[in-house]
Every structure is written in structure tokens, then in C-alpha cells.
């Protein structure tokens, strides 16, 4: 599912996730669980590190890591499934950016062109400025991040109350800002979506109209992808077809007891 806000009953209760913690520290090979026999996972999913023990007091919360245009939303949506919840920080940030009370601040900071003729925020105008001016980026984050954190907190409470599992966090700065929001610390497992840089840039150009250097420029302001990959408990390779990616995520769900 695409989000966690709804007026109706938008969850089914999933059974508690189970996973054998006696994992071999070797890519792809896992010990048998009630859901999976001995064997190797598909080539595009493997264990990156030995996960920590589950915490009984928390629901199963999963954090998605990866580069820009890596396919994190697709992975997160499939991981959540029909019984879970996907919380997308980018969607919440877009909502916050459109708040009427922010319009005067945006015009004052980014110029009159930041609002189009229909009264909508032109995000591309903001992006061109904040990614070359750290001061502007900090100003914008000061307006947006508190609102997004509040909405994520609300979504987590709603999801937990409804018995949703897993709760998947698609938060671009999950590691970078953990000291402020503490979300990465709440994740039982982190999943890194590993997509070649050339493929990510091609997607960004085709789907978002970004110039050739935009992906690299944005990622230069974040923790290196190599570090995010090292922090992950699972790595899912997204260098093939959508079907192959979906199959890899389904295998991961099985390992987490979510089938």
C-alpha cells in the first residue's frame, strides 16, 4: 500500500514475524526457519550482516536505504504488502511544502518564481538552489523536517494501533538524521536497495527530467552509499527486471516470516 493515512479500516492484522537469528555470516546462506528450508537466496538478495535480535515491545519496523532513483518505493510497497504500512517521507514533505503558511517564506527565500500560476510550489526551483547552497538547505529543512517528523510519528502510532506489520520506513535521510528523529534506531532491520549508478541516473533523467549530473550532485550531500550498504542487514540488488526485483522482495518477506 502507498501510505498510512485513511478514513477507513486500511489494515489487516498480520501474524507476528518470526526469523531464525542463527544466521551464517555469509552472503545468501541462511539457516532454516519455519518459512524457508536450507538453501541460497536468489542472486539479487543476500544477508549483509548478522541482524540484531528482535525487540518484543516493538512491531516489525523495516527501514529502506539506497541511492536516489534506486527503486526504494517499489521495494517498500511490496515489503509492506496488504497487511503492512509504507510511510514515505518524500510524500509527507511534499504535503508540508504546499502548506499555505509556507508560501510567503518560500517567495521571500527562493524568489517569486517558486510559486507557479496555479499557486503550486515549483520544487525544481527550490532544488536548484538548496543543493548548491547549504545555508538555504538548512533553512528549508528547518521548516519542513519538524512537520514531516510529526506526521511520521502520527503514522507510526496509527499503524501500531491498527496492528499493521511490517511498518516500512522510506525516509531518504534515515541514517543522516537519526540523531534528530531516532527512526533508524527503531528499525529492526535495514534493507539496502543496490542499483547501479548509471541505471539510477537513466531513470532519474527519464522519469523526472533531471540533468545528467543531478543524482551525483544530490547524493554528495548525503552519507556515502557504501556506508549505507554496510549498515544494512539485507541487500536487495535491483539491476534486472521488475519481476526479478519483486521476486527478490518476496523471498525477503519469506525470510522475515511475512508470507
Buried (B, 14 or more C-beta within 10 A) or exposed (E): BEBBBEEEEBBEEBEEBEBBEEBEEEEEBBEEBEBBEEEEBBEBBBBBBEBEEBEEEEBBBBBBBBBBBBBBBBBBBBBBBEBBBBBBBEBBBBBBBEBEEBBEBBEEBBEEEBBEEEEEBBEEBBBBBBBEEEEBBEBBBEBBBEBBBEBBBBBBEBBBEBEBBBBBBBBBBBBBBBEEBEBBEBBBBBBBBBBEBEBBBBBBBEEEEBEEEBBEBBBEEBBEBEEBBEBBBBBBBBEEEEEBBEBBBBBBBBBBBBE
